Amino acid sequence: MQKSVLNSPRLLELKKKRRITLMRKIFFIIFLLFLVLVGLSFLSKWENFNISDIEISGNKIIETKVIEDVVKENISGNYFWFFPKTNFLFYPQNKIEIELKDKFKRIKNVFVNDKNIKTLSVLVEERTALYTYCGVAVDLVPELQNQKCYFIDEDGYIFDEAPYFSGGIYLKFYGVVDNNEENPSGSYFFPSYFKKLITLKETLNKIGIKPVAFSIEDNKDVNVFLSFSSTQIGPKIIFKLDSDFEKIIENLQSVLTTEPLQTEFKTKYSSLLYIDLRFGNKVYYKFR
């Protein structure tokens, strides 16, 4: 009897009307949301709300146009076919910053902001080239130089390819880095030790010794090349990478102020092969 009541024509008709009413309400809400979406889409495309100018500043080496091209590429098109990426509320700020730093290794920092509703400001901070990275194998003789070098900044970060410089304008670094040997841009040169090496170089300069290159071998031997001529690589100082750098300087100063090396270092410098500081307080040196 109860089953018959539940399936009565009147009750079934009532359920059908309720379903139709519910479907109409759902359709109306969807249609209303669609109208709102279309309205917002038209509003977001209004010229006064969209970026039309890109202002690049801070760049000295990287061309303005290539930066601008990357920005334009990132703000072209729409989100979900409705909202333009040029809208000052929706432009992909983080994506632009990440892509610029990834594409141009010379960029240290980049700040993208909407200067006003229609103007996008891109402020670039470029890395300063202080040294060069020239690969794994040491090649200091000018007539033999054919290696490709890359600039290094104050943090040991390797970036843009460097043109050939004669006469050793930049201090050179050699050794294996993490990144692809064919293109080491984006790698750091021994980040745990780089600033110590620079401090060592500055200390050597103060005591009258001018390094022209640092080479770190697989066994962590560090070769500090002091000079070179047109026909041969010059003398070098050898020590272990994990040594106490202050102790290295102390031992070097001690041996250079002790005879007979004190005199020989000045009079026979061109025939000096190496000064070896790998064995604690025992310092070894050799002339040709």
C-alpha positions, 0 to 999 in steps of 0.5 A: 500500500505504501509503495503504491502511494509513493508511486502515485501519478500525483506524487510523481508529477510533483517530483518531476516539477521539482526537478524541472524547477531545480534544473531551471535554477541551476541553468539560471545561476550558470547563465548569470555566472557566464554573463558576469564572466563575459562582463568582467572579460569585456571590462578587463579588456578596456584599454585604460586597464591594460599595459601599453608601455614597457619601461626598462631600466638598470641594464648596461650590457643586455640590450633593452629590446631583448628584455622587452621582447621577453616581457611582451611574450609573457604578457601576450594572450589571455587567461582561459580565453577571457582575461588579457595578460596585459591587464594591470591586475593579472600580468604574470609578474613572477613568471616574467622575473623568473624567465628573465633571470633564467634567460640572461645569466648576467641578471642578478636581480630583476624587479617587475612592477606596474608603474601605473595602470598602463606602464610596466616597469622592469628594473634590472640589476646586472652582475659585475664581471670581475674574473673569468672561468676558462674551463678545466685545463690550464692554458695561459700561454697567449699563443696557445690560447683557444679556450672559451672563457666566461665571466665570474662575479664577486660571489663566484657565479659564472655567467656570460661568455667573455671575449678574448682578452690579451695580457691577463686583464682578468684573474682566471679560474680553472677547475671542474664545476657542477654544470655542463662543461660546454656551457658552465653559465649558471654555476658557481665556482667552488662556492664554499671556497671562492671568497677565501681564494679571493682574499688569498689573492688580495693578501698575495698582492699586498706582499708583492705577489700577483696571481694571474690564475687559480687552478683547482685539480680533482685531488683538491690541489690548488695551483696559483700561477704567478705570471706567464711569458709568451712561451711558457707558464710561469711559477706557481704556488701549490697548496690544498684547498681545505688548508688553513688559508691564514697558515698558507700566507704565514708559511709563504711569507716566512719562506720568502723572507728566509735565505736563500729563497729570499734572494733567489726569488728576486734574482732567479724568478724566471727559472722558479717552477713552484713553491709547495705549501701542501706539507704543513710547516715544511715548504718545498720549492724548485728552480729549473 
